[in-house]
Amino acid sequence: MTSVLNVDSIAAKDGTSPVALTKQSAAKAWCNMNGTGTIAIRGSFNTTSITDNGTGDYSVTAVTAMTDTNYVCSSTSGQNSGDQISANNNLNGSLARTTSVVRTQCQRSTSDNALDCGVVETIRMGDLA
């Protein structure tokens, strides 16, 4: 027999918080931010703050920490061009990570020079603490 569960939303016991996913393959944190001028979060999940550490160097802090530092993190960056994102040969790398913070750097692939980017995105996959 097949069962169907129809819901509009699922929340934690307090009725408002999102349900924490553990032991499942889903993004546990992500952030889309403006990395030029006054940096700002455009959209995010499980992200509490961002820090501008210098040219093209950003730290993204999660609300809920990961179990350990063996999670997967990916970062991308580009420049705003109307509604499109232009890669401009940018490279991103994770400079350092803790269970709560990912530090990423944007740099031009043709010169290895760090640069601020209009769009910086990070995503984390793994288990929450």
Buried (B, 14 or more C-beta within 10 A) or exposed (E): EEEEEEEEEEEEEEEEEEEEEEEEEEBBBBBBBBBBEEBEBEEBBBBBEBEBEEEBBBBBBBBBBBBEEEBEBBBBBBBEEEEEBBEBEBBBEBBEBBBBBBBBBBBBEEEEEBBBBBBBBBBBBBBBE
